[in-house]
Amino acid sequence: MKLFSSFLCLSIGLLLSSCGGFFGTKTPTEFLDVPQYDDRSVAYVPIRPAIEDLDRPVDVIAGWDELIYVADEGSEEIISYDQAGNELARFQVPGLTSIAQDRRLDILATGTIDTVINGNALTLAAIYRIDLNKSGTYGLANARIMKSIIHPFYFKSSTPTSIDAQVRFRGIAPLGNNRYYVSRNGPANSPNQFGGPDDAILVFDENDTYVTPIAVSTNLGLFRDYFKQPFGLTTLAMPPQSPAVDRRGDFIFTSLSSTAVLKVQYVAFLESDFGSSYEVRNFSVGDTSRADGFLYEPNRFTLPVDVTISGDGTNYIFVVDADKDSLYQFNALGYEGVNPPAGSRSSKTVLASFGGTGTGLTQFNEPRGVAYLNRIVYVADAGNHRLLRFRLTTDFE
């Protein structure tokens, strides 16, 4: 039997060699061009037309209802648009500065309220909760203000002073469980004052009850006055609605302090058997084999007024700088740029940040807000009185 098997194998071998390849000869491929993608083709392309019926847009958000909302400081109006750029409705909010939408589809807006106390006229900072479902008809056209949270009544009972009237709420960012953070600026910054320093990021629960100012743990200790002129603010809970929406308490904030070296920072919320804490997350800097720029690069920004993160799993971080008139994009590791397209010669992130002062469709004049939805980036271009939309070239077929 073994002799037969050996003879069979030898016969098949001779047959294959005599036929010049039983399964056919290999086709030469030297004439084929292997595709090589030019990384410079990765860029943001403006979507025309720009939305220009605005006075001074200072914030833009992508809602959980997948509509786009703009805060127009000039007209003190929230304006809603569909994703095609069609205006749907407007709603007046006094002193409007920033907006957000929680997962219940209520709009949260920071603004002001005028009041007279002991004969003194004061303008105080306020947070407005706006119901979009009045009388069962959904939309901004039928909205109503449900509640006003006024500084400083939410944390103390003493009569507001002229110092209190200098405080302003800057950014607002809901979490996946409808709690939310608010950034606040003001002149009184003792870490031991009642209610915490004016420069702070505050926690509110889902019922608009003030909880606490955030203290940050570092390797040098616990700081109750960690934040210096905090402004832009985002959590990780971003649309679209999904069971996979990030429910962590992490957030990213921007600082306008002239002394801050890192003006954009990621703060992680940590829970353990010993309690909870907020700690700054570190990002690596300087490895030019991975990227040409970094989120934590010292003095990277001048006036980073807004920040957001993509909620579609790409986890890109977007920052607009009102002084440099630019939009910056970073990945989840803090490397500037986007992942290179398939077939690229390099695994290094590809620079996608852009801007510069001007009126062109890829230029800005004091950009104040940034949002992201369905692979579209929205920028509130305050100085040019418009809303711009961009799509990354790698998203086109």
MIBA-929993 format. One record per residue (C-alpha): residue in one letter; x, z, y negated. Coordinates in nm, 4 decimals. Example, Ala and Ser with C-alpha at 12.3 -4.5 7.8 and 13.67 -1.06 7.14 Angstrom:
BEGIN
+-----+----------+----------+----------+
! res !       px !       pz !       py !
+-----+----------+----------+----------+
!   a !   1.2300 !   0.7800 !   0.4500 !
!   s !   1.3670 !   0.7140 !   0.1060 !
+-----+----------+----------+----------+
This chain:
BEGIN
+-----+----------+----------+----------+
! res !       px !       pz !       py !
+-----+----------+----------+----------+
!   m !   0.0000 !   0.0000 !   0.0000 !
!   k !   0.2826 !   0.0893 !  -0.2394 !
!   l !   0.4465 !  -0.2454 !  -0.1578 !
!   f !   0.1247 !  -0.4288 !  -0.2504 !
!   s !   0.0920 !  -0.2447 !  -0.5830 !
!   s !   0.4508 !  -0.3269 !  -0.6782 !
!   f !   0.3980 !  -0.6925 !  -0.5915 !
!   l !   0.0747 !  -0.7022 !  -0.8000 !
!   c !   0.2432 !  -0.5540 !  -1.1096 !
!   l !   0.5352 !  -0.7988 !  -1.0772 !
!   s !   0.2971 !  -1.0951 !  -1.0467 !
!   i !   0.0994 !  -0.9947 !  -1.3585 !
!   g !   0.4243 !  -0.9519 !  -1.5531 !
!   l !   0.5459 !  -1.2991 !  -1.4586 !
!   l !   0.2072 !  -1.4466 !  -1.5468 !
!   l !   0.2021 !  -1.2942 !  -1.8939 !
!   s !   0.5583 !  -1.4021 !  -1.9716 !
!   s !   0.4950 !  -1.7549 !  -1.8565 !
!   c !   0.1794 !  -1.7933 !  -2.0671 !
!   g !   0.3518 !  -1.7034 !  -2.3922 !
!   g !   0.1177 !  -1.4045 !  -2.4425 !
!   f !  -0.1950 !  -1.3594 !  -2.2372 !
!   f !  -0.3936 !  -1.2246 !  -2.5352 !
!   g !  -0.2625 !  -1.4903 !  -2.7715 !
!   t !   0.0350 !  -1.4922 !  -3.0048 !
!   k !   0.0518 !  -1.2535 !  -3.3023 !
!   t !  -0.0576 !  -1.4161 !  -3.6285 !
!   p !   0.2162 !  -1.3973 !  -3.8929 !
!   t !   0.1067 !  -1.1941 !  -4.2002 !
!   e !   0.3979 !  -1.2568 !  -4.4322 !
!   f !   0.1891 !  -1.4917 !  -4.6444 !
!   l !  -0.0717 !  -1.2204 !  -4.7229 !
!   d !  -0.0452 !  -1.0309 !  -5.0535 !
!   v !  -0.0801 !  -0.6549 !  -5.0094 !
!   p !  -0.3011 !  -0.5359 !  -5.2980 !
!   q !  -0.1206 !  -0.3213 !  -5.5530 !
!   y !  -0.3358 !  -0.1610 !  -5.8188 !
!   d !  -0.2047 !  -0.1180 !  -6.1684 !
!   d !  -0.2607 !   0.2424 !  -6.2755 !
!   r !  -0.3025 !   0.1235 !  -6.6341 !
!   s !  -0.6382 !  -0.0255 !  -6.5336 !
!   v !  -0.7708 !   0.3302 !  -6.5078 !
!   a !  -0.9387 !   0.3981 !  -6.8416 !
!   y !  -1.2698 !   0.4917 !  -6.9978 !
!   v !  -1.4888 !   0.2043 !  -7.1102 !
!   p !  -1.7492 !   0.2680 !  -7.3837 !
!   i !  -2.1129 !   0.2054 !  -7.3004 !
!   r !  -2.2818 !   0.0133 !  -7.5776 !
!   p !  -2.4549 !   0.0755 !  -7.8016 !
!   a !  -2.3420 !   0.4052 !  -7.9506 !
!   i !  -2.6297 !   0.6367 !  -8.0395 !
!   e !  -2.6029 !   0.6568 !  -8.4165 !
!   d !  -2.9287 !   0.8086 !  -8.5437 !
!   l !  -2.7643 !   1.1489 !  -8.5906 !
!   d !  -2.6584 !   1.3594 !  -8.8871 !
!   r !  -2.3864 !   1.5943 !  -8.7574 !
!   p !  -2.3947 !   1.6327 !  -8.3766 !
!   v !  -2.1919 !   1.9387 !  -8.2765 !
!   d !  -2.2864 !   1.9833 !  -7.9112 !
!   v !  -2.4133 !   1.7775 !  -7.6186 !
!   i !  -2.5224 !   1.8866 !  -7.2712 !
!   a !  -2.6386 !   1.7230 !  -6.9511 !
!   g !  -2.9511 !   1.9134 !  -6.8505 !
!   w !  -3.0579 !   2.0321 !  -6.5080 !
!   d !  -3.3566 !   1.8010 !  -6.5636 !
!   e !  -3.0975 !   1.5186 !  -6.5915 !
!   l !  -3.1843 !   1.4487 !  -6.9533 !
!   i !  -2.9252 !   1.4534 !  -7.2307 !
!   y !  -2.9624 !   1.7027 !  -7.5171 !
!   v !  -2.7761 !   1.6962 !  -7.8486 !
!   a !  -2.7461 !   1.9785 !  -8.1013 !
!   d !  -2.7510 !   1.8243 !  -8.4497 !
!   e !  -2.6164 !   2.0822 !  -8.6943 !
!   g !  -2.6952 !   1.8622 !  -8.9937 !
!   s !  -3.0679 !   1.8310 !  -8.9256 !
!   e !  -3.0899 !   2.1616 !  -8.7307 !
!   e !  -3.2574 !   1.9777 !  -8.4438 !
!   i !  -3.2214 !   1.9585 !  -8.0687 !
!   i !  -3.2697 !   1.5939 !  -7.9683 !
!   s !  -3.3433 !   1.4810 !  -7.6123 !
!   y !  -3.2531 !   1.1423 !  -7.4613 !
!   d !  -3.2983 !   0.9780 !  -7.1253 !
!   q !  -2.9903 !   0.8453 !  -6.9482 !
!   a !  -3.0497 !   0.4991 !  -7.0934 !
!   g !  -3.0009 !   0.6440 !  -7.4419 !
!   n !  -3.3653 !   0.6341 !  -7.5496 !
!   e !  -3.4668 !   0.9173 !  -7.7808 !
!   l !  -3.7513 !   1.1270 !  -7.6382 !
!   a !  -3.8164 !   1.4139 !  -7.8811 !
!   r !  -3.6769 !   1.6529 !  -8.1450 !
!   f !  -3.7138 !   2.0279 !  -8.1904 !
!   q !  -3.6160 !   2.2386 !  -8.4919 !
!   v !  -3.3853 !   2.5416 !  -8.4549 !
!   p !  -3.2533 !   2.7231 !  -8.7654 !
!   g !  -2.8748 !   2.7311 !  -8.8002 !
!   l !  -2.8308 !   2.5425 !  -8.4720 !
!   t !  -2.4727 !   2.5391 !  -8.3365 !
!   s !  -2.4805 !   2.5044 !  -7.9554 !
!   i !  -2.7166 !   2.4530 !  -7.6633 !
!   a !  -2.7424 !   2.4983 !  -7.2868 !
!   q !  -3.0087 !   2.4715 !  -7.0178 !
!   d !  -3.0529 !   2.7196 !  -6.7353 !
!   r !  -3.1744 !   2.6265 !  -6.3881 !
!   r !  -3.5324 !   2.7234 !  -6.4793 !
!   l !  -3.5136 !   2.4343 !  -6.7301 !
!   d !  -3.5356 !   2.6581 !  -7.0370 !
!   i !  -3.3165 !   2.5588 !  -7.3310 !
!   l !  -3.0864 !   2.8279 !  -7.4737 !
!   a !  -2.9714 !   2.7649 !  -7.8301 !
!   t !  -2.7410 !   2.9572 !  -8.0620 !
!   g !  -2.8380 !   2.9591 !  -8.4270 !
!   t !  -2.9334 !   3.1970 !  -8.7063 !
!   i !  -3.2336 !   3.3831 !  -8.8400 !
!   d !  -3.3028 !   3.4876 !  -9.1987 !
!   t !  -3.4257 !   3.8397 !  -9.2632 !
!   v !  -3.4555 !   4.0985 !  -9.5419 !
!   i !  -3.3395 !   4.4532 !  -9.4668 !
!   n !  -3.3615 !   4.7303 !  -9.7269 !
!   g !  -3.4075 !   4.4673 !  -9.9925 !
!   n !  -3.0994 !   4.2719 !  -9.8817 !
!   a !  -3.1350 !   3.9154 !  -9.7565 !
!   l !  -2.9220 !   3.8601 !  -9.4481 !
!   t !  -2.8641 !   3.5647 !  -9.2172 !
!   l !  -2.7935 !   3.6958 !  -8.8681 !
!   a !  -2.6744 !   3.5242 !  -8.5518 !
!   a !  -2.9448 !   3.4586 !  -8.2929 !
!   i !  -2.9984 !   3.3181 !  -7.9440 !
!   y !  -3.3237 !   3.1298 !  -7.8916 !
!   r !  -3.4932 !   3.0786 !  -7.5545 !
!   i !  -3.7036 !   2.7604 !  -7.5659 !
!   d !  -3.9741 !   2.6827 !  -7.3095 !
!   l !  -4.0087 !   2.3104 !  -7.2326 !
!   n !  -4.3255 !   2.3507 !  -7.0257 !
!   k !  -4.5784 !   2.4649 !  -7.2849 !
!   s !  -4.9389 !   2.4113 !  -7.1688 !
!   g !  -4.8121 !   2.2511 !  -6.8487 !
!   t !  -4.6736 !   1.9432 !  -7.0291 !
!   y !  -4.2976 !   1.9231 !  -6.9813 !
!   g !  -4.0586 !   1.8043 !  -7.2510 !
!   l !  -3.8991 !   1.8907 !  -7.5822 !
!   a !  -4.1971 !   1.7421 !  -7.7703 !
!   n !  -4.4149 !   2.0274 !  -7.6418 !
!   a !  -4.1545 !   2.3044 !  -7.6565 !
!   r !  -4.1938 !   2.6514 !  -7.8043 !
!   i !  -3.9570 !   2.9383 !  -7.8809 !
!   m !  -4.0298 !   3.2120 !  -7.6266 !
!   k !  -3.7783 !   3.4713 !  -7.7405 !
!   s !  -3.5175 !   3.5403 !  -8.0093 !
!   i !  -3.2182 !   3.7671 !  -7.9403 !
!   i !  -3.0756 !   3.8731 !  -8.2759 !
!   h !  -2.7322 !   4.0170 !  -8.3483 !
!   p !  -2.6754 !   4.3130 !  -8.3591 !
!   f !  -3.0145 !   4.4523 !  -8.2504 !
!   y !  -2.9487 !   4.3846 !  -7.8818 !
!   f !  -2.6824 !   4.6511 !  -7.8552 !
!   k !  -2.7328 !   4.9029 !  -8.1363 !
!   s !  -3.0110 !   5.0469 !  -8.3440 !
!   s !  -2.8285 !   5.0958 !  -8.6735 !
!   t !  -2.9168 !   4.8811 !  -8.9720 !
!   p !  -2.7233 !   4.5520 !  -8.9872 !
!   t !  -2.4621 !   4.5247 !  -9.2610 !
!   s !  -2.2939 !   4.2403 !  -9.4471 !
!   i !  -2.0157 !   4.2618 !  -9.1855 !
!   d !  -2.2727 !   4.2008 !  -8.9110 !
!   a !  -2.3972 !   3.8991 !  -9.1051 !
!   q !  -2.0532 !   3.7379 !  -9.0667 !
!   v !  -2.0838 !   3.7303 !  -8.6878 !
!   r !  -2.1764 !   3.4003 !  -8.5215 !
!   f !  -2.2485 !   3.2947 !  -8.1643 !
!   r !  -2.0431 !   2.9859 !  -8.0725 !
!   g !  -2.0949 !   2.8681 !  -7.7156 !
!   i !  -2.3415 !   2.9456 !  -7.4389 !
!   a !  -2.3056 !   2.8766 !  -7.0653 !
!   p !  -2.5527 !   2.9668 !  -6.7862 !
!   l !  -2.4492 !   3.0638 !  -6.4342 !
!   g !  -2.6096 !   2.9432 !  -6.1129 !
!   n !  -2.8279 !   3.2587 !  -6.0988 !
!   n !  -2.9497 !   3.2125 !  -6.4608 !
!   r !  -2.7360 !   3.4886 !  -6.6072 !
!   y !  -2.5273 !   3.3498 !  -6.8920 !
!   y !  -2.2200 !   3.3964 !  -7.1087 !
!   v !  -2.2040 !   3.3673 !  -7.4878 !
!   s !  -1.8904 !   3.3392 !  -7.7026 !
!   r !  -1.8969 !   3.5324 !  -8.0297 !
!   n !  -1.6768 !   3.5400 !  -8.3426 !
!   g !  -1.6606 !   3.7915 !  -8.6244 !
!   p !  -1.4320 !   4.0011 !  -8.8461 !
!   a !  -1.4584 !   4.3444 !  -8.6745 !
!   n !  -1.2271 !   4.3392 !  -8.3750 !
!   s !  -1.1468 !   4.6927 !  -8.2753 !
!   p !  -1.1613 !   4.7080 !  -7.8938 !
!   n !  -1.3257 !   5.0489 !  -7.9149 !
!   q !  -1.6135 !   4.9674 !  -8.1503 !
!   f !  -1.9660 !   4.9996 !  -8.0189 !
!   g !  -2.0661 !   4.6733 !  -7.8515 !
!   g !  -1.7050 !   4.5625 !  -7.8228 !
!   p !  -1.5011 !   4.3485 !  -8.0625 !
!   d !  -1.6752 !   4.0689 !  -8.2512 !
!   d !  -1.4360 !   3.8167 !  -8.0937 !
!   a !  -1.5742 !   3.8378 !  -7.7431 !
!   i !  -1.7474 !   3.6707 !  -7.4529 !
!   l !  -2.0699 !   3.8513 !  -7.3687 !
!   v !  -2.2736 !   3.8725 !  -7.0487 !
!   f !  -2.6554 !   3.8462 !  -7.0570 !
!   d !  -2.8794 !   3.8738 !  -6.7536 !
!   e !  -3.1520 !   3.6264 !  -6.6553 !
!   n !  -3.4040 !   3.8219 !  -6.8661 !
!   d !  -3.1920 !   3.7897 !  -7.1832 !
!   t !  -3.0824 !   4.1531 !  -7.1656 !
!   y !  -2.7371 !   4.2134 !  -7.3068 !
!   v !  -2.5086 !   4.3536 !  -7.0342 !
!   t !  -2.1498 !   4.3865 !  -7.1564 !
!   p !  -1.8578 !   4.2235 !  -7.3351 !
!   i !  -1.6043 !   4.0933 !  -7.0833 !
!   a !  -1.2754 !   4.2764 !  -7.0394 !
!   v !  -0.9923 !   4.0800 !  -6.8773 !
!   s !  -0.7395 !   4.2187 !  -6.6295 !
!   t !  -0.3826 !   4.0906 !  -6.6545 !
!   n !  -0.0497 !   4.1985 !  -6.5083 !
!   l !  -0.0030 !   4.3973 !  -6.8305 !
!   g !  -0.3278 !   4.5890 !  -6.7912 !
!   l !  -0.6951 !   4.5697 !  -6.8855 !
!   f !  -0.7727 !   4.4136 !  -7.2257 !
!   r !  -1.1070 !   4.4765 !  -7.3943 !
!   d !  -1.0006 !   4.2566 !  -7.6865 !
!   y !  -0.8528 !   3.9709 !  -7.4835 !
!   f !  -1.0426 !   3.6874 !  -7.6547 !
!   k !  -0.9248 !   3.5560 !  -7.9925 !
!   q !  -1.1741 !   3.3307 !  -8.1712 !
!   p !  -1.3402 !   3.2115 !  -7.8468 !
!   f !  -1.5455 !   2.8990 !  -7.9030 !
!   g !  -1.6246 !   2.6429 !  -7.6304 !
!   l !  -1.7499 !   2.7749 !  -7.2985 !
!   t !  -1.8489 !   2.6421 !  -6.9560 !
!   t !  -1.9227 !   2.7891 !  -6.6146 !
!   l !  -1.8882 !   2.6079 !  -6.2816 !
!   a !  -2.2663 !   2.5723 !  -6.2427 !
!   m !  -2.3347 !   2.2178 !  -6.3578 !
!   p !  -2.6027 !   1.9592 !  -6.2684 !
!   p !  -2.7279 !   1.7968 !  -6.0544 !
!   q !  -2.9603 !   2.0552 !  -5.8967 !
!   s !  -2.8524 !   2.1245 !  -5.5406 !
!   p !  -2.8226 !   2.4125 !  -5.2906 !
!   a !  -2.4471 !   2.3580 !  -5.3322 !
!   v !  -2.4440 !   2.4509 !  -5.7035 !
!   d !  -2.1481 !   2.6811 !  -5.7651 !
!   r !  -2.2716 !   3.0401 !  -5.8078 !
!   r !  -1.9403 !   3.2052 !  -5.8888 !
!   g !  -1.9009 !   3.3935 !  -6.2155 !
!   d !  -1.5900 !   3.1984 !  -6.3172 !
!   f !  -1.5764 !   3.0332 !  -6.6588 !
!   i !  -1.3482 !   2.8283 !  -6.8816 !
!   f !  -1.3237 !   2.9070 !  -7.2522 !
!   t !  -1.1474 !   2.7610 !  -7.5533 !
!   s !  -0.9855 !   2.9477 !  -7.8402 !
!   l !  -0.9433 !   2.8362 !  -8.2006 !
!   s !  -0.6907 !   3.1081 !  -8.2828 !
!   s !  -0.3825 !   2.9678 !  -8.4561 !
!   t !  -0.1655 !   3.2188 !  -8.2686 !
!   a !  -0.2892 !   3.1297 !  -7.9193 !
!   v !  -0.0350 !   2.9346 !  -7.7137 !
!   l !  -0.2867 !   2.8564 !  -7.4371 !
!   k !  -0.6073 !   2.7562 !  -7.6134 !
!   v !  -0.7964 !   2.6646 !  -7.2945 !
!   q !  -0.8051 !   2.9165 !  -7.0100 !
!   y !  -0.9823 !   2.9616 !  -6.6777 !
!   v !  -1.1143 !   3.3145 !  -6.6085 !
!   a !  -1.2127 !   3.4031 !  -6.2516 !
!   f !  -1.4735 !   3.6644 !  -6.1598 !
!   l !  -1.3530 !   3.8696 !  -5.8624 !
!   e !  -1.5508 !   4.1136 !  -5.6474 !
!   s !  -1.4101 !   4.3613 !  -5.3980 !
!   d !  -1.4909 !   4.6969 !  -5.2388 !
!   f !  -1.3392 !   4.8591 !  -5.5460 !
!   g !  -1.5662 !   4.6790 !  -5.7936 !
!   s !  -1.5574 !   4.3585 !  -5.9958 !
!   s !  -1.3160 !   4.2224 !  -6.2531 !
!   y !  -1.2300 !   3.9175 !  -6.4611 !
!   e !  -0.8794 !   3.7756 !  -6.4280 !
!   v !  -0.7065 !   3.4719 !  -6.5772 !
!   r !  -0.6362 !   3.2038 !  -6.3200 !
!   n !  -0.2908 !   3.0473 !  -6.3367 !
!   f !  -0.2245 !   2.6719 !  -6.3289 !
!   s !   0.1157 !   2.5197 !  -6.2616 !
!   v !   0.2970 !   2.3340 !  -6.5391 !
!   g !   0.5903 !   2.0953 !  -6.5539 !
!   d !   0.5931 !   1.9077 !  -6.2216 !
!   t !   0.6091 !   1.5513 !  -6.3546 !
!   s !   0.5886 !   1.4131 !  -6.0005 !
!   r !   0.2268 !   1.5313 !  -6.0026 !
!   a !   0.1201 !   1.4585 !  -6.3613 !
!   d !   0.2450 !   1.3786 !  -6.7104 !
!   g !   0.0390 !   1.6506 !  -6.8778 !
!   f !  -0.1052 !   1.9909 !  -6.7916 !
!   l !  -0.3995 !   2.2070 !  -6.8972 !
!   y !  -0.1724 !   2.5093 !  -6.9434 !
!   e !   0.1004 !   2.3232 !  -7.1271 !
!   p !   0.1914 !   2.5480 !  -7.4256 !
!   n !   0.0418 !   2.4336 !  -7.7568 !
!   r !  -0.1334 !   2.1428 !  -7.5815 !
!   f !  -0.4364 !   2.1696 !  -7.8131 !
!   t !  -0.5011 !   2.2423 !  -8.1789 !
!   l !  -0.8807 !   2.2824 !  -8.2151 !
!   p !  -1.0350 !   2.2568 !  -7.8664 !
!   v !  -1.3972 !   2.3087 !  -7.9656 !
!   d !  -1.5682 !   2.2309 !  -7.6363 !
!   v !  -1.5056 !   2.2187 !  -7.2631 !
!   t !  -1.7115 !   2.1186 !  -6.9607 !
!   i !  -1.6627 !   2.0549 !  -6.5902 !
!   s !  -1.8091 !   1.7842 !  -6.3673 !
!   g !  -2.0690 !   1.9129 !  -6.1225 !
!   d !  -2.0565 !   1.6271 !  -5.8716 !
!   g !  -1.7712 !   1.7662 !  -5.6623 !
!   t !  -1.4909 !   1.5904 !  -5.8498 !
!   n !  -1.4376 !   1.9134 !  -6.0500 !
!   y !  -1.2789 !   1.7420 !  -6.3465 !
!   i !  -1.2299 !   1.9480 !  -6.6630 !
!   f !  -1.3002 !   1.7789 !  -6.9973 !
!   v !  -1.1824 !   1.9103 !  -7.3357 !
!   v !  -1.2441 !   1.7713 !  -7.6841 !
!   d !  -1.0033 !   1.8556 !  -7.9668 !
!   a !  -1.1591 !   1.8253 !  -8.3134 !
!   d !  -0.8223 !   1.8191 !  -8.4886 !
!   k !  -0.6540 !   1.5629 !  -8.2633 !
!   d !  -0.9750 !   1.3556 !  -8.2410 !
!   s !  -0.9261 !   1.3214 !  -7.8662 !
!   l !  -1.0898 !   1.3693 !  -7.5281 !
!   y !  -0.8720 !   1.5147 !  -7.2515 !
!   q !  -0.9388 !   1.5085 !  -6.8791 !
!   f !  -0.7789 !   1.7321 !  -6.6126 !
!   n !  -0.8328 !   1.7772 !  -6.2413 !
!   a !  -0.9170 !   2.1064 !  -6.0696 !
!   l !  -0.5459 !   2.1932 !  -6.0423 !
!   g !  -0.4940 !   2.1612 !  -6.4164 !
!   y !  -0.3111 !   1.8268 !  -6.3933 !
!   e !  -0.3994 !   1.5858 !  -6.6718 !
!   g !  -0.5591 !   1.2644 !  -6.5499 !
!   v !  -0.7665 !   1.1355 !  -6.2614 !
!   n !  -0.6778 !   1.0649 !  -5.9021 !
!   p !  -0.5277 !   0.7141 !  -5.8716 !
!   p !  -0.7445 !   0.4380 !  -5.7232 !
!   a !  -0.7151 !   0.3479 !  -5.3556 !
!   g !  -0.4093 !   0.1330 !  -5.2918 !
!   s !  -0.2169 !   0.2725 !  -5.5871 !
!   r !   0.1605 !   0.2826 !  -5.5542 !
!   s !   0.1621 !   0.6514 !  -5.6549 !
!   s !  -0.0240 !   0.9716 !  -5.5741 !
!   k !   0.0412 !   1.1016 !  -5.9248 !
!   t !  -0.2626 !   1.1591 !  -6.1471 !
!   v !  -0.3326 !   0.8723 !  -6.3845 !
!   l !  -0.3691 !   0.9538 !  -6.7520 !
!   a !  -0.7279 !   0.8963 !  -6.8682 !
!   s !  -0.7322 !   1.1010 !  -7.1916 !
!   f !  -0.7897 !   0.8963 !  -7.5034 !
!   g !  -0.8920 !   0.9033 !  -7.8684 !
!   g !  -0.7395 !   0.8884 !  -8.2125 !
!   t !  -0.8954 !   0.9013 !  -8.5570 !
!   g !  -1.1265 !   0.6137 !  -8.6438 !
!   t !  -1.4658 !   0.4549 !  -8.6019 !
!   g !  -1.3894 !   0.2362 !  -8.3000 !
!   l !  -1.5813 !   0.2969 !  -7.9785 !
!   t !  -1.2835 !   0.4775 !  -7.8228 !
!   q !  -1.1937 !   0.6683 !  -8.1398 !
!   f !  -1.3366 !   0.9863 !  -8.2869 !
!   n !  -1.3763 !   1.1745 !  -8.6116 !
!   e !  -1.4050 !   1.5453 !  -8.5285 !
!   p !  -1.5500 !   1.5338 !  -8.1759 !
!   r !  -1.7400 !   1.8592 !  -8.1215 !
!   g !  -1.9137 !   1.8419 !  -7.7849 !
!   v !  -1.8605 !   1.6947 !  -7.4385 !
!   a !  -2.0874 !   1.6596 !  -7.1333 !
!   y !  -2.0773 !   1.4863 !  -6.7948 !
!   l !  -2.3527 !   1.3500 !  -6.5694 !
!   n !  -2.3629 !   1.0806 !  -6.3011 !
!   r !  -2.0082 !   0.9604 !  -6.3760 !
!   i !  -2.0817 !   0.9232 !  -6.7488 !
!   v !  -1.8966 !   1.1257 !  -7.0140 !
!   y !  -2.0826 !   1.2014 !  -7.3380 !
!   v !  -1.9062 !   1.2970 !  -7.6628 !
!   a !  -2.0742 !   1.4320 !  -7.9766 !
!   d !  -1.8707 !   1.2599 !  -8.2487 !
!   a !  -1.9668 !   1.4791 !  -8.5465 !
!   g !  -1.7691 !   1.3091 !  -8.8232 !
!   n !  -1.8965 !   0.9647 !  -8.7249 !
!   h !  -2.2579 !   1.0906 !  -8.6892 !
!   r !  -2.3022 !   0.9522 !  -8.3380 !
!   l !  -2.3127 !   1.0160 !  -7.9645 !
!   l !  -2.0709 !   0.8113 !  -7.7514 !
!   r !  -2.0915 !   0.7385 !  -7.3781 !
!   f !  -1.8070 !   0.6372 !  -7.1450 !
!   r !  -1.7622 !   0.5325 !  -6.7829 !
!   l !  -1.4319 !   0.5345 !  -6.5962 !
!   t !  -1.3189 !   0.1824 !  -6.5006 !
!   t !  -1.2649 !   0.2853 !  -6.1379 !
!   d !  -1.6411 !   0.3468 !  -6.1155 !
!   f !  -1.7118 !  -0.0253 !  -6.1654 !
!   e !  -1.7255 !  -0.2584 !  -5.8680 !
+-----+----------+----------+----------+
